Amino acid sequence: MKKRMQKIKIKKWLFFLLLGVLLCGCGKQQELLELDVFAGRANYQGEQKGWYAKIVQDKFNLKLNIIAPNVSGGGNMLFESRLTAGKVGDIIITSYQNMKECVAAGELADLTPYLEKTTYLKQYMDVIQQMNIQNGYTEAIYIIPTSMSSMPATEPVLYGDKPELASYLPWSYYKELNYPEIRNEEDLLDVLEQMQVNHPETADGKKVYAFSLFKDWDVEYMSLAANMVKSYGYIDTTDSVFTSADLEELQYLAEKDGIYYRMLHLYFEANQRGLLDPESGVQSFDTMYEKARNRQVLYLWWAWMLGNYDDGSHEERHVFIPVSDSPVVCEGFSTYGDGYAYAIGADTKDIKRVVEYLDWMASPEGMMYYGAGMEGVSYVFDENGKPKYTNYSNEAWMNNSELEETYGGGSYTEGFCQFNDTIVQQKDINPETGEPFYSENWTNTIKNNYGVVSQQWTGHFAAASPAEYLKKNGLMDVYVKTDYVAEEESEQLLIIREKCAGLIKEYSWKMIFAENEEQFSKYWDTMLNLLNQNGYEQVEAADLEIIGQMRLRRNELLNSIN
């Protein structure tokens, strides 16, 4: 059950502090400019509201309307339909492949004359120019990569002191079973089944399930099957081939008993045992996330899904539990971003002002608003000059509290920027504080979250943190990213990819909800036959060439570091 919204009154001095922050840097009054933001990885659609919206309007007189394909059925259909209609967005955040289509259609503005006059974006000009060239734009600058980083490429991007994507289970339920060792998928299902038997309902009578899935993020395949492979030593490197982090070991998506097949079978077996939420095939991410917040879901994939709903003392808190003998694959920091980019539509009004907003987004101040919130409200600085959460912020996260209208009103948590993509990597170090921009990675946050559960976890696993445990036991592999961008493919191959992706998604979901093992196998065989009929071997051949090039660039980068 969603917790009751609360009105929280904030001390007057906080108001004046925020007011001062807002007034700093405000230029002359400009006409209100409403921008459509096509945000490819956003999980929210509609007008950006709350405190972040107020800050952006006060500083730049901009209003942001977010268009999110994840919320509109997933996949690439929304992008293609908007491209066909002649306007994807004023601000566009999407994949390199989609950007290439935008450039071909004359949809993007050349940012060259604007970037030279920026303060923060120009600090990344070498990378921005390089990634434009890598994408084939030699005469103009159309894109600004997302998540550009100054951190070492071999360092894992962590969420606090744990992998961002791994296996998270409720500690008290795990302890109740006497800390069983989980070596493979069968062990995981056995543990989850016993947890569900012991705790079939929440305190308010809602049904508990081991897994609760959603389709929103499916693109080339079933996203939540691909996510699971990272706990078993692999990563979804291309559409059709999964690899180990070093790109040496290959597993084809269409390989029976391969890693993708195994993950589908894991969910199928979970459904056979009554461990899979029956609404998984029809619910949205938002619905699933609300269930996770209400503790109706035993297995969570992302560390950020744990939230900071408590102070670390509650034993039902989800914690990292290893679920295989294989390494957890973590993505490394990337100088060159993560394959997505920001761009500005060619017909956007007042491009100069929009670039100024993006420049601010890349500034320490803009990054702190994105990853931490408002100084004096969300966080303050301790006696050592290090940021830490305020008591108000902790309470607001727990209760999804409402802010005063002075701050923009609405929910405090939902008031954060909803783009789900930054220009600078959130986990990078803020040069003004010596701490990451992202509040969950602050020293104070990690220290303050180290409560009863963390102490018990440390005692059992003999490590101070999940990251330390994985590194100490040789169970963390880092996927090193480079500046490699695959060459543009023929229209015929892109059509084949799209057709095959649709078949893979359709039959993956059918397999999970198959009535029995025989039907599961029949769906798999049908999918393979249809893939072969539609030229899937061309996708596999192209992906093998891509992986070969990625391996070469990876080795070159590592040799240059060493």
N, C-alpha and C positions, 0 to 999 in steps of 0.2 A: 504494500500500500504506500502510495506516495506520501511523504511526510507533509504535514500541514505547513503551508507557507506562513512565514512570520514577518512582521514589520520590525526592523531593527533601527533604532535611532542612534545616530553616530554623533559623537561629541562635536561641539561647534568648532573646536580648533582643527579638527580633521577637515571640516568643510573649507575653512579658510586656507588650509594647506593645499587642498586639491584645487581650489579656485586659483591660487597663485600658480600652480603648475599649469593649469589650463590657459592662463593669461599669457604665460611666457611663450614667446615665439609666435603669438597670434599676429597675423598681418592685417592689412586693411580689409574692410568688409567686402566680401565678394558675394555674387549671386549664388544661392543654394544650387548645388549641382548633384543630381541624383544619378548614381552609377549602378549599372547591372554588373555584378561580379559573378562570372561563371567559375565556380570553385569545384574542380573535379574530384576532390577528396573530402569535401564538406559533408557533414551529417545533419545539416540544418538548412532549411530553405525559407526564404522570406526576408523581410527587412531586418538588418542587424539592429538589435535593440539594446537598451540598458546603458550602462556606464561607458562602455567602449564606443558605442554610437555617439554618445554625447561628447566625448573627448574629440572624436574625429570631426564632428560637426563644428565644435567650438574652435578647433585649430585650423580646419581647412574648408569648413562649410560644405562638407560632403555628406550625402546620405547613401548608404550602401544597401543594395537589394541583392541577396545571395541566391544564385541559381545552382542547385545541387543535383547532379545526375544520380547520386547515391539515394536521394530521397524520391527521385522520379522514376523508379523502376530499375536502376542500375544499368550497367553496360554503357555503350557509346551512342545509343539511339538519340538521346537528347542533344548531344554535341552535333551529330550529323544533321539533325533536323534544324537546329539553329544556324548551322553553317549554310545549309541549303537556303534558308530564309534570308540570309545576307547579314546576320549579326549574331555572333556568338556571345559577345558581352563587351562592356567598356573596359573592365579589367578581366583578363582571362587567365585562369590557372589550370593548366592541363598538361598532358604528356607531350614529349617531343614529337611523336608521330602526329598527334592532333595539331600541334603548332605548324608542322610542315604543310598540312592541308590548309590551314588558315593563311599561310604565306602565299601558297599557290592561288588562293582565291582572292588575294589582295585585301585580306581582312585585318592585317596588323599594321600598326604605326611604326615607322622607323624612329627609334629612340636615340639615335646617335647625337643629334644636336642638343638633346635635353640632358643626357647623362653627363656630358662634360661639365655641366653647371651644378651637379649634385655634390653633396658633402660626403655621404656615406657609401652610396652605390659606386662612386668612382674609385673607392678603395678596392673594389672587386672587379675593376675594369678588365684586367688581364684575363681573369676567368670568364667574365661575361663575353668578351670578344672571342676567346678560344672556343667556348661552347656554341656561339653563333656560327663560327667557321666550321666546327665539327658537324653542325646540322645543315651545312651547305649555304649559309648566308654570308657571303663574302663581301657584299657591297653595302650591307646595312646591319643594324643591330635591332633585332625584333624581340628577343627573349632575354629574361633575367632568370637564371636557374634558381630553384628553390633549395633551401638547406645547404647553402655554401658554407664551408667550414675551414677554420684555420688549425684544427686539431689534427694529430697524426692519423694517417689513413689506416694504420694497423690497430688503432685503439677502438674498442667496441663502444657503440652508442648505447648507454645504459639509461634506465629509468631509476634515478636514485642510485641504489647499490645493487640493482638486479637487472636481468635481461628484460628488454622491453616486451619481447614476445617469447613466451615459454609456457610452462605449465604451473597454474596456481590453484591450490585447493585449500579448503578451510582447515586451519591448524588444529582446532579442538577435535574435529571429526577424525583427522589423521592420527592424532595422539591417542584418541579413544580406541583405535584399532591396533595400538601398540607399534606404531611407526613401521608399517610393512614396507619392505623393499619392492620397488616397482621397476622391473627390468624390460618390459615390453607392453604391447597393446593389451594382451590378455590379462596381465597383472593389473593394468590400469583399470580395466573394466570391472575386475573382481573387487578392487578397492572402492571404486565409485558405487558399485551395486550395494556393497555393505553399508556405505555411508548413507545411501538413499533409503535403505531398509531401516536404519537406525533413526533417520531424520526425514520422514516422508513429507512433512509439512513445516511451514514457517510458523512463527509464533501467532501470526494472524490467520492461520488456516489455509495458506496458499500452498499448492502442490510444488514439491521440490523435484528437480530433474538434474541428472548429471551433466547433460549437454542441452543448450538451447541455441539454435542456429538461426541464421537469417541469410537472405539472398542479395541484399542491397549492394554488396561490394563485389559481386561476381562480375568478371570481365572475360578473361580467356578460359576460365575454368571455375570450379567451385572454390571460392576464396578460402573458406574455412577448412577445407581439406588441404589446400596449399599451405596455409598457416601452420597446420599441425606438423608438417614435414620438418620444420626448424627445430623441433624437439627431438628429432630422430636423425640428425646429422646432415640434412639436405636443405636446399633453398630453391625457390622457384625462379631459376635463372632466366628461362625463356618460356614461350608458350607451351612447348612440347617436351622440353628436356629439363629435368631437375638435376642439380649437381651438388657435390660437396662444396664447402666454402672455398677450397683451393682450385675448384673447377676441374679436378682430375677424375673424380668418380662421377659417372653419368647414370641416370635412371630416367627412362622414357615414360612420359605420362601414359602412353598406351601399352605399357609393359605389364602383363599379368604378373601379380605378386610384386610389382614395383612399388615405389614409395607412395605414389598417388593412389594406386589400387588399394594398398594397405590402409591408407587413411579413410578411404570410402568404406572399406570393410569394417573399420573401427566404428564408424557412425552407424553402419547397418547393424552390426552386432549390438551396439548400444540400444538401437530401436527394438531389436528382437527381445532384449532383456527388460524393456520398459524404462530405459534410462534416458531416452531422447524425448524432449519436449515435442508433443504432437503438432504444435503450432509453428515448428521450425521452418516449414516450407512456405509459410504465408505471412509471417510476421516481419516487421521492419527491425532495423538495428535499434531504433529508439525503444521499441517494445521489449526487445531482448535486454537492453541495457537497464531498463526500469526493473525488470525481473532480477537482474544481477544486483542492483542496488538494494532490492528487497530480500536478498539472500535466498532466492529461489533456484540459483544455478550453482552447482558444485564446482565445475571446471571452467576456469576463465583463462583466456589466451594471453591477454595483455596486462602488463603490470599497472597501467594507468586505469584499468577497469576496477582495480581495488579501491581507487579513490582514497580520500583521507576522511572516511566516514567516522573514524574513531582515532584515538590517540595512540594506538598500538597496544593497548592493554587488554583489549577484548579478545578472548581466545577463539572466537569464531572467525576472526580475521583470516582472509586468504593469504597464503604465503607460497613461495616457490617450493615445489616438490619435484625432484628429478623423476622422470617417467621412462627413461631408457638408459641403456649402456652407451649410447651414442652421444656425441657432443651436441650441445645447443649451439645453433648457428646465430650469431649476432652480426648485424650489419655494422661496418666500420664508418668512421667519419669520412666525409668526402669533400675535398677542395672544390670539386666540380659539381656538387649538388647531387640530386637523387633521381634524375630523369624526368622531373616535372619542371615547369617554368611559369613565371609571370609574363604577361604581355599586355599591351593596351590596344584596344580596337582602333582601326584607322579612322573611323568616323566619330570617335569620342570627342566631346566638347572639352575645351581647356585642358589639353594634354599636359601642358606645363604644370598645372595644379595637381593632376593625378600623379605625375612623376615626383613632385614634391612630397606627396603623401607616401609613395612607395619608398622614397629616400628616408623619410621619417620612420617608416616601418623597419628599415634596416639599421636604424640608429640604436644606440644603447637604450635610450628612453623608449622608443617604439617597441623594441624587443622586450623590455621589462613589462610594458603594458600587456603585451601579448602573452608572455610566459609566466608572469607573476601577479599582475593586477595593478592596483593603484597604491602608490607609496602613501603611508599614513593610514590607509584603510585596509589593504590586503597585507601589507608588510611594513616593517620598520627596520631600522638598523640597530644592532646591538652595540655594546661598548667597544667592540673591536672593528666596528664599521662593516659587519657582515649582515646581510639581510635575513630576516626571520619573519615567519607568519605572525600576524596579530591574533589575539584571542577572538576578535570579531570574525576574522577570516575563517578560522577553524570552525566556529559556530555556524557561519553562513554556509560553508560546504556541507556540514552535517545536516542542516535543516533546510537547505535550498532557500535561504531567506531572501526577502525583498529589501531593496534599498530605498532610501528616501528619494523623492522626485528630484531633489537637488542634484543627485548623482545620476539622474537618468531614469530612476525607478526600475521596476521589474526585478526579476530574479538575479541575485548576485552572480551565481554560477553561470547562468545562461547569458549574462552580460559580457562575458569574455568574447574576444573576436572568434567568429565561427568559421573562418576560412579553412582551417585545418592545414595550413601550409604557411611557412615563413620563408623569407628570402635568406636570412642568416640561420644557420642551424641553432635551434633552441638550446642545445646542450653545450654550445660554445661558451667560452669564458667572457664575461662582461669586463672589459678593461677598466671600468670605473669602480668595480667592486672586488674583482679577483674571484668571483663566484660565477657559476653558470647563470645564464638568463633564466632558465627554467627553474621554478621554485622547488619542484620535487627533488632537484639535484643539489640544492644548497646544503652546505655542511650542517647548518642548524636544523634543517628539515630531517635529514637522515639521523642526526643525533636525537632529536625529539621524538622520532618514530620508533626509537629503540626502546621498547617497553617490555612487558612480561612475555609476550609472544616471541619477540626477537631473541630474548635471553634464552627461552626454552629451545627455540630453533637452533641457536648457536651451540647450545649444550649438546644437542643431538647430532648435528652435522659437523661439529668441530671446525667451524669457520665463522668469521665475524659477519659475513654477508653472503648472499647467493653468488655474487660475482666472484668473491674470494674462493668459495667452495668449488665453483666450476673451474677456475683457473688452477687452483691447487691440485685438482684431480684430473687435469687434462681434458676437461669436458666442455671447453668453450672454444669454438672456432670463429674467427672473424672473417667476414666476407668483405674483401678489400675492393673498393670502387675506384674506377679510373675515369679518364675523360673520354673513353670510347663511346661512340654513338654508331649504331648500326646504319649502314647505307640505306637510302630510300629504296623500297621494294616496288616491284611492278604492281599495277592495279589488279592484275589477275591473281597474284599471290595474296594481296591484301583481302580480296574477296574470298579466297579459299580460307584464309585465317578466320575471317569473320563467320563464315558458314560453319566451319569446324568447331569454333568456340561455342556457337549456339548449340550444336549437338552435344558437346562435352558437358555443358552446363545442364542441359535437359536430362541427359541420361545419368549424370552423377546424382542428381536429386532423386531420380527414379530408383536408382540402385539403393540409396540409403533407406528408402521407404518400401523396398521390395518385400513381398510377403514371406519369402523363404530364400534359402541359399540357391536353389535352382533358378528362381526368378532373378536373383541378383546376378548370377552368371549369365543368364540369358540377356539381360539388359547390357551387360558388359560386351558380350559378343556382338549384339546388334549395333552398339555404338562403334565398335571397331570396324565392322563391315561398312557402316555409313561413312565413317571417316575415310576409309580406303577408297570408297566410291567418289568421294569429294576431293581427292588429291592430297590427303594428309601427309603423304610421304614427302611432298614438296615443302611443307612446313617444317618437318623434321630435318630435312637436308639443309634448309636455310638456317635453322637454329643451330645445327652442328657447326656451320661455318661461323656464325656469330660467336659461339662459345670458343672456337679456336682463336678468333681475333681478341676476345676478352682475355683469354689466357696469356696471349702474347703481351698485351698491354699491362696486365697484372704483373707479369714477371719483369717487364721493363721498369715499372714503378718501384717494385720491391728492390731491384738491383740498384736503382738510383738512390734509394733510401739507405741501403747498406753500403 
